[in-house]
Amino acid sequence: MKRFILVALAIASLVLVGCGVRSSQTFYNYDSHIISTELDGSYNIRAFGRGRNAVVAYDEARKQAVYDVIFNGVQSSNSRVASLKPLMLEVNARERYEDYFNAFFADGGAYREFTSLHDTRILTENWHNSKLQVLVQVSITVDRKGLKQKLIEDNIIKAY
């Protein structure tokens, strides 16, 4: 009888431990950071994107890299590369120019002109998959100089 109780307690404890909360790397928030700079005014940025599949996640990573360059600035992970200040220094600029940026960041929008995945090195991509979403980590080349020129031409920022 004691043996039966011990076995039942062991099974019950295994069941309760198995019902614990599971966490996944796909639900954490990650910041973009600069890997390197190019001499033409572009930056290689390590960005993260999440979506229902890998294609959507890669597109979201491209959007996030451009968004960070415009609004947040990007920290450097390399001591030889300086961090980037945001292009938009105006307070509440995203809300003020909401119509412009909604169209700019729409699926297939103008942000794609300023990003490139062609310079991706072999084995630098990383992705995690859960039942709900995919998280990708990819290095993206962002043409900051061209992006700044576009925002100046569209009268979103002033030339400084």
Secondary structure as GFF3:
##gff-version 3
##sequence-region A 1 160
A	DSSP	alpha_helix	2	18	.	.	.	ID=ss1
A	DSSP	three_ten_helix	25	27	.	.	.	ID=ss2
A	DSSP	beta_strand	33	37	.	.	.	ID=ss3
A	DSSP	beta_strand	42	51	.	.	.	ID=ss4
A	DSSP	alpha_helix	54	67	.	.	.	ID=ss5
A	DSSP	pi_helix	68	72	.	.	.	ID=ss6
A	DSSP	beta_strand	75	76	.	.	.	ID=ss7
A	DSSP	alpha_helix	93	96	.	.	.	ID=ss8
A	DSSP	alpha_helix	98	104	.	.	.	ID=ss9
A	DSSP	three_ten_helix	110	114	.	.	.	ID=ss10
A	DSSP	beta_strand	115	116	.	.	.	ID=ss11
A	DSSP	beta_strand	126	129	.	.	.	ID=ss12
A	DSSP	beta_strand	134	143	.	.	.	ID=ss13
A	DSSP	alpha_helix	144	153	.	.	.	ID=ss14
###
